[in-house]
Amino acid sequence: MKFDASEHLQGAEITSQQLTAIAVAAGESADQLDQNTLALCFQVIERLGRECQAHLKQVEVTLQS
């Protein structure tokens, strides 16, 4: 595996860990959060999901070249 692909896989792993932590925290405390805070959590989850997808897409591109 090329170095660039390895870097992007590590980035995807870190991002997925962050995504999981926020999703778990939001899920566990959803009944205690106001709607604006919960909406912010979902926005962060969405952003991290897009970052993870971008890392994985870059791995595909790197491995194909």
C-alpha positions in Angstrom: 0.0 0.0 0.0 1.3 3.4 -0.9 2.1 5.9 1.9 -0.6 8.3 0.7 -3.3 5.6 0.9 -2.1 4.7 4.4 -2.4 8.3 5.5 -5.9 8.6 4.2 -6.9 5.3 5.9 -5.6 6.6 9.2 -7.6 9.8 8.6 -10.7 7.8 7.9 -10.2 5.8 11.0 -9.8 8.8 13.2 -12.8 10.5 11.6 -14.9 7.4 12.1 -13.9 7.3 15.8 -14.9 10.9 16.2 -18.2 10.3 14.4 -19.0 7.3 16.6 -18.2 9.2 19.8 -20.5 12.1 18.9 -23.3 9.8 17.7 -23.1 7.8 20.9 -23.0 10.9 23.1 -25.9 12.5 21.2 -27.9 9.3 21.4 -27.4 8.8 25.1 -28.4 12.3 26.0 -30.9 13.1 23.2 -33.8 13.4 25.7 -31.8 16.0 27.7 -30.6 18.1 24.8 -32.5 21.0 23.3 -33.4 20.9 19.6 -30.7 23.3 18.6 -27.9 21.4 20.3 -29.2 18.1 18.9 -29.3 19.6 15.4 -25.7 20.8 15.9 -24.7 17.2 16.8 -26.3 15.9 13.6 -24.5 18.6 11.6 -21.2 17.5 13.1 -22.0 13.8 12.4 -22.8 14.7 8.8 -19.6 16.7 8.3 -17.5 13.9 9.8 -19.2 11.3 7.6 -18.4 13.4 4.5 -14.7 13.7 5.7 -14.6 9.9 6.1 -16.0 9.4 2.7 -13.5 11.8 1.2 -10.6 10.0 2.8 -11.8 6.6 1.5 -12.3 8.0 -2.0 -8.8 9.4 -1.9 -7.5 5.9 -1.0 -9.3 4.5 -4.0 -7.8 7.2 -6.3 -4.3 6.6 -4.8 -4.5 2.9 -5.2 -5.7 3.1 -8.8 -2.9 5.4 -9.9 
